Amino acid sequence: MLYKILQTLGVLLWTGFLVYFTAYLFSLGYRVQNLAQGALIALMLLAWVALWMGHGRWLLLLVGLQLGLVVLLYLLSQRP
């Protein structure tokens, strides 16, 4: 039980870091930024459900999707 609580805190901190990172370091429009942050939070909620249901592979997939979304946002912010 303690391990799941620590994993939950890790998922929350990871998502908080990604939301902060996308909000302050990328020069995107407000619509794109708000949509991306909503997607990050939705992926966090799905990861939380996967964590508590005991599906470790789904958890890793969802956290990887969060990271992939941030990389995509970075690439979008670098285009002219």
N, C-alpha and C positions, 0 to 999 in steps of 0.2 A: 504494500500500500504506500509506504513511504517512497519507494522507487517511482511509482506512478505520479505521485505528487511532485517529486523533483523533476521528472520528465515534463510534466505539465508546466512547471515554472520555466523550464528550458524552452519549451515551445512558445510560451508567452514572451520571454525575453528576446528570443530569436525574431519573432514577428515584430515586436516593438522596435528592435534595431533596424529591421528592414524598412518599416514604415518611416522611421526617422531618417534613415539613409536616403530613401526616395524623395522625401519631402524637402530636404535641405540641400542635397547635392546635385539633383538633376533639374535642368531647366526645361520643364514640360509645362504644358498648359494645365489650367486647373481641372478641366474635365478629364483629361487623360490621367492626371495625378490622382484625382479622387476615385476614378474607376479602378486604377491599379491598386490603391490602398484598400478599397472595398474587396477586391479580389484577394489580396494578401490576407485580410481578416477572415474572409470566407474559407480560404485554404487552411488558415489556422484553426477554425472551428471544426473543419473536417478532420484535421490532424489530431485534434483533441479527442474527437469521437473515436478515431482509429486507435489512439493510445489507450483509452479506457476500455475498448472492446478487445484489446490484446492483439491487434493486427500491426505488427512491427513493420512489415514490408510496405503496407499502405502509408504508414506514418513517414517512412523514409521517402516514399514517392511524393507525398504531398509537400514535405519540406524541400525536396529537390525541385518541385514545381514552383515553389516560392522563390527559390534562388534563380531558377530559369527566368521567371518573370522579371526579377530585378535586373538580370543581365540584359534582357530584351529592352527594358526601359532605358538602361544605360546606352545601348546601341541607338535607340530612337533619339535620345537627347544629344548624341554626337553628330547626327546628320545635319547637313547645312540647311 
